[in-house]
């Protein structure tokens, strides 16, 4: 599909969807809940949707990451191993998904996301202050970077939440610091996946560029709030986004059967 056949009204809608999605994503993750359905509604094929969504996601995650780095919330020199393992994991996940089905993950993921939401809801002190790290160095890079990066390349939804959860529970970061570092790794895995989609020629560059601009704007606004509002903003956003993502994934998997069983 060529972006020139898209109506101006639809382009404007996709721009503002990207703004809102990147704003949410920079705080709690889950922006794809908005952008993927919007791209499907625009008439793109599933492969084009995934590829173009990665393009706009790269813009949003880069914008947020750059803001955090410039504000010295993230020291890239101390994160190089996490970034490297995340990139390798995302490449491996992107290659693997081309040969395997993600059906098992589609069934298990809603339960994991519900667990994350409930964890943050019923543990109000979680991520309030820095704590002693449970994993450091290569061990953390393999788990918090490589494993989550593999998941992001293989499937994707909720990856930002998993990065942040890893930094809080394993690296001992407070919630605002964890969110800032999560965006750097999220950008890394998004970029790695995008490279493979580019090689496959599936990216719709016109629409993707419009949404990328919107994502840059939305992510910058969200990143500012992370540093200014911190835990008070991030915690409820993580809970809400986790529950909404879970509901959508459950509906995608079982909605048709449910509607049929009740006679619709």
C-alpha positions, 0 to 999 in steps of 0.5 A: 500500500502506498501512503499517497492513497491515504486520505489527509484526514486519516494521516492526521488521525494516525499522527495524533494516535502516535502522539498519544501512544508514545506518551503512554509508552514512555511512561508505562509501555503499551502504546502498540495497543493504539498504533497497531489497530490504527494501522490495520484500520488504515488498510495495511497488511499485518506484516506492514503493520508490524514493520511500520509500527516498529518504525514509529516506535523507534522514533518514540523510544529514541526521543524519550531515551535522548531526553533521559540521557541528556537529563543524566537520568541514564548513563550510557557508559554503564549500560553498554552491556545491557544494550548489547545483550538487548540488541542480540536478544531482539535480533534472535527473537525477530529471526525466530518469529519468522519460523515459529508461531507465537500462539503459546505466548499469546495465551500466557502473556495476559496472565503475566501482564495481570500479574505485573499490574497486581504487583504494582497495585498491591505493593505500594513501596515497590520502586519507591527508593533504590535498593540493593541489586539482586543481579548485576553485570553480565547476569543482569544483561542476559536476563533483563536485557537479552531475554526481554529483548528476545521477547520484544523481537519475537512478540512485543506487547508489554516489553516496556513493562518487562524492562522496567520490572527487571530494573526494579526487581533485579537491579534495585532501581527506583521506579522513575529510574527504572522507567528511564533505563527501560526506554533505552533498552526498548529503543535498542530492541525496537531498532534491532527489529526494525532493521530486519523489517527494512531488509524485508521491504515491509515498512510503509515509509510515508505513514511511518514517517508521519507517525514517527514525528508524532511519536517523537512529540508524545514521547518527549512529553511523557518523558518529562512527566516521568522525571517530574512526577515519578512514582505517583504517575508511573505506578497507576499508569503501569497498573491501568496499561497492564490490565488494558493490554491483558483484556485486549489480548484475551479478547483477541484470542477468545472474543470471537468464541465468547460472542459465538457462545452467547449467540452473537 
